Amino acid sequence: MADLGRVLIVIGAVAMVAGLAFIVLGRANIPLGRLPGDIVYRGKNSTFYFPLATSILVSVVLSVVMYLIERFRR
C-alpha cells in the first residue's frame, strides 16, 4: 500500500506542475493549441478539434527533456 501512495503522490505532483505550466503558457501568449497544424472543424451544431501539431511539439519537447534527465543521471 505504501508504494501505491507514493505513486499517487507523484502523479498528483506531475498534474500540479502541468497545471502551472498551462497557466504560465496561457498568460505568456504562447499559441499552444492554435498552431498551424492543429485541426479544427466547425459545423453548424458541433465543433471537432484535434491538436495534431501541438501534440507533436509537446511530445518532442518531453522526449528531449527525458533524454537529458536520463543522460545526466549517469
N, C-alpha and C positions, 0 to 999 in steps of 0.2 A: 504494500500500500504506500510506503514511503516513496518508492520510485514513481508511482502514478502521481503523487502530489508534486514531486519535482518537475515532472513533465508538464503538468498543468500550469505550474508557476512559470516555466519557460515559455509556454505557448501564450500565456497572458502578457508576459513582458514583451514578446515579439509583437503581439497585437497592439500594445500601447505604443511601441516605437513606430509601427506602421501608421497608426492613427496620427501621431505627432508629425510624422513626415508628410502625410496628406494635408494636414493643416498648414504646415510651413510652405509646402509647394503651392497650395491654393492661394496663399497670401503673396507669394513671390511672382504670380502671374506666369508660371511655367505651364505651357499648354498640354500637360498630360491629359489624355482623354479627348483631345481635339487635334491630334496630329494628322497630317495629310493622308496617311494610310488607314485611318480609322473609318469603319463602315457605318454610315447612318442612313437609314431608310425611314422616311416619314410618310406614312399613308394618311388616309382620311381619319381613321379611328385608332391607329396604332403607330408605334414607333419601334423600330428594330435598331439596336446599337451593338456593334461588335468592335471593341478597341484593338484591332489587329496590330497596328504599328506601336501602340503604347505597350501591348503585351510583349512584343519582341524586344523593345527597348528596355523594359524592366527586366526581362529575362537575361539579356546580355549584361546589364549592369550588375545584377545579382550574381551571375556566373563569374564575372571578373572579381567581385568582392570576395566570393567564396574561395576562388583560386588564390587570391592574395593572402587571405587568412590562413589557408592550409599551407601555403609556401612559407609564411613567417612562423608557423608553429614548429617547424622542424629545427 
